[in-house]
Amino acid sequence: MYDVLLHRFQGNDSILQLSEKMPEKSAQLENLHLEFLWDPLLENTLDCEFVRDYAAIVISTGAHQAFRLCDSTPATAYIKHLTDIFSTWPRLAAKCLPPDAPPPIFIYMNTPSYWYPTNLHRYDCRTQPRLGYWNQLAGKLAREHGWNLIDAFALTKPFAVDTRLLDGTHYMKTDAIDPVADELIEKLGICGTTVGSEKYRLWK
């Protein structure tokens, strides 16, 4: 999603065709700063220095737990991990920031819909019912802890079959990309490339 936002903020109205895989990315567009960290199992943690640097923090996790750890990561373990994040990160922000400083916007983007590939991975456990159930639990939890929610599962579901034209997993080059980006931009409160001196972190 980082590359989609950057593509849009650079003035493009076409569907993004390419996203280079890198562990970290960053960009500066006038007063807008974006960063991306590849952390699919969300194993990194926040500290005060990090919290003070960003106006918004976006996380997206779940697909790799369902894909790689289907036998060892039931819904209860996944939800426990999210509970720790949803509850502790805002508390850390409140502790680290001055009393008059606005807290970061915390956004959770759930797991996209998934088409069943016939030859991608025999051990892949990302089924629609499983991801739908995980997302239902995670979305309720996010709202209870005051996080903004982007329902990528619902936004991508009508286009899931289109991923068969690509790698069976990602939504690059499909019409599903822009609706998710639109909602993320709205949740971030960004209307263009200049919105004051703000920094945003995308964590996936």
C-alpha positions in Angstrom: 0.0 0.0 0.0 3.0 2.3 0.5 3.8 2.3 -3.2 0.1 2.9 -4.1 0.0 6.0 -1.8 3.3 7.3 -3.2 2.0 6.7 -6.8 -1.1 8.7 -6.0 0.6 11.5 -4.2 3.0 11.9 -7.1 0.0 13.0 -9.2 -0.8 9.7 -11.0 -4.4 8.6 -11.6 -3.5 5.2 -13.2 -3.6 1.8 -11.4 -0.1 1.0 -10.1 1.6 -1.7 -12.1 4.7 -2.5 -10.1 5.8 -2.6 -6.5 9.4 -3.4 -5.7 9.9 -5.7 -2.7 12.2 -4.1 -0.1 12.4 -4.5 3.7 12.2 -0.7 4.2 11.1 2.3 2.1 10.7 6.0 2.6 9.8 9.1 0.6 9.5 12.8 1.2 6.9 14.7 -0.8 7.2 18.4 0.1 6.1 18.3 3.8 4.7 14.8 3.7 7.0 12.0 4.8 6.1 8.3 4.3 7.9 5.2 5.6 7.3 1.5 5.1 8.6 -1.4 7.2 8.2 -5.0 6.1 7.3 -7.0 9.2 4.6 -9.5 8.2 4.3 -11.2 11.6 4.4 -7.8 13.4 7.3 -8.7 15.6 8.8 -5.2 16.0 7.7 -3.1 18.9 7.3 0.7 19.5 9.5 2.9 21.6 9.1 6.5 22.7 11.4 7.9 20.1 9.4 6.2 17.4 6.0 7.3 18.6 7.1 10.9 18.8 8.2 10.9 15.2 4.9 10.0 13.4 1.5 11.5 13.0 0.0 8.2 12.0 0.9 4.5 12.3 -0.7 1.9 10.0 -0.4 -1.9 10.5 -1.5 -4.8 8.4 -0.9 -8.3 9.5 -2.6 -11.7 9.4 -2.0 -13.1 5.9 1.4 -14.5 6.7 0.2 -16.1 9.9 -2.6 -17.8 8.0 -0.2 -18.8 5.2 2.9 -20.0 7.0 1.7 -20.9 10.5 -1.7 -22.5 9.9 -1.1 -25.4 12.2 0.5 -23.4 15.0 -1.4 -20.1 14.9 -5.1 -20.6 15.7 -7.4 -17.6 15.9 -6.9 -17.4 19.6 -3.1 -16.9 19.3 -3.6 -14.4 16.5 -6.1 -12.3 18.4 -4.0 -12.4 21.6 -1.1 -10.9 19.6 -3.3 -8.2 18.2 -4.8 -7.5 21.6 -1.3 -6.8 23.0 -0.7 -4.3 20.1 -4.0 -2.6 20.1 -3.9 -2.0 23.8 -0.2 -1.2 24.5 0.7 1.0 21.5 -1.8 3.8 22.3 -0.9 3.6 26.0 2.8 4.0 25.0 1.9 7.1 22.9 0.1 8.6 25.8 3.0 8.0 28.1 5.7 9.2 25.7 4.1 12.4 24.4 3.7 15.7 26.2 0.2 16.3 27.6 -0.7 18.8 25.0 0.6 16.8 22.0 -1.9 15.1 19.7 -1.5 11.3 19.7 -0.7 9.4 16.5 -3.6 8.1 14.4 -3.6 4.3 14.8 -5.0 2.4 11.8 -5.5 -1.3 11.4 -5.9 -2.6 7.8 -7.2 -6.2 7.9 -6.2 -9.1 5.7 -7.4 -8.9 2.1 -9.7 -11.4 0.5 -8.0 -14.4 -1.0 -8.7 -16.6 -4.0 -8.1 -20.3 -3.7 -5.1 -21.0 -6.0 -4.8 -24.6 -7.2 -1.0 -24.7 -7.5 0.4 -21.9 -5.4 1.2 -23.6 -2.0 -0.2 -26.9 -0.8 0.3 -25.8 2.8 -1.5 -22.4 2.3 -4.3 -22.0 4.8 -5.7 -18.7 3.6 -9.3 -19.6 2.9 -12.1 -17.1 2.7 -14.0 -18.5 5.7 -10.8 -18.5 7.9 -9.7 -15.0 6.9 -13.3 -13.7 7.2 -13.5 -15.1 10.8 -10.1 -13.7 11.8 -11.0 -10.3 10.3 -14.3 -10.2 12.1 -12.6 -10.8 15.5 -9.8 -8.4 14.7 -12.0 -5.6 13.5 -14.2 -5.8 16.7 -11.1 -5.7 18.8 -9.6 -2.8 16.9 -12.7 -0.7 17.4 -12.9 -1.6 21.1 -9.4 -0.1 21.5 -10.1 3.0 19.5 -8.2 2.1 16.4 -9.4 3.1 12.9 -10.3 0.1 10.8 -9.9 -0.3 7.0 -11.8 -3.4 5.9 -9.5 -4.5 3.1 -11.2 -7.9 3.1 -14.6 -6.4 2.1 -13.0 -4.0 -0.4 -11.0 -6.6 -2.2 -13.5 -9.5 -2.1 -15.2 -8.6 -5.4 -11.8 -8.6 -7.2 -10.3 -11.7 -5.6 -10.7 -13.8 -8.8 -8.6 -11.2 -10.7 -5.5 -12.2 -8.7 -5.5 -15.5 -10.7 -4.1 -13.4 -13.6 -1.1 -12.5 -11.4 0.4 -14.5 -8.6 -2.8 -15.6 -6.9 -2.1 -13.5 -3.9 -1.5 -9.8 -4.5 -3.9 -7.2 -5.9 -1.3 -5.1 -7.9 -2.7 -4.2 -11.3 -6.3 -4.8 -10.3 -9.2 -2.4 -9.5 -9.1 -3.5 -5.8 -6.0 -1.3 -5.1 -7.6 2.2 -5.3 -10.6 1.7 -3.1 -8.3 0.5 -0.3 -6.0 3.5 -0.9 -8.9 5.9 -0.9 -10.0 4.7 2.5 -6.5 4.9 3.9 -6.0 8.4 2.6 -9.3 9.4 4.1 -8.4 7.8 7.5 -5.1 9.6 7.5 -6.8 12.9 6.7 -4.6 13.6 3.7 -6.1 15.6 0.8 -3.0 16.2 -1.2 0.8 16.2 -0.9 1.1 19.2 1.4 -0.7 18.9 4.8 1.8 20.5 7.1 4.9 18.7 8.3 3.6 15.2 8.9 5.2 11.8 9.0 3.3 8.5 8.4 4.5 5.0 9.0 3.1 2.0 7.2 3.8 -1.2 9.0 3.2 -4.5 7.2 
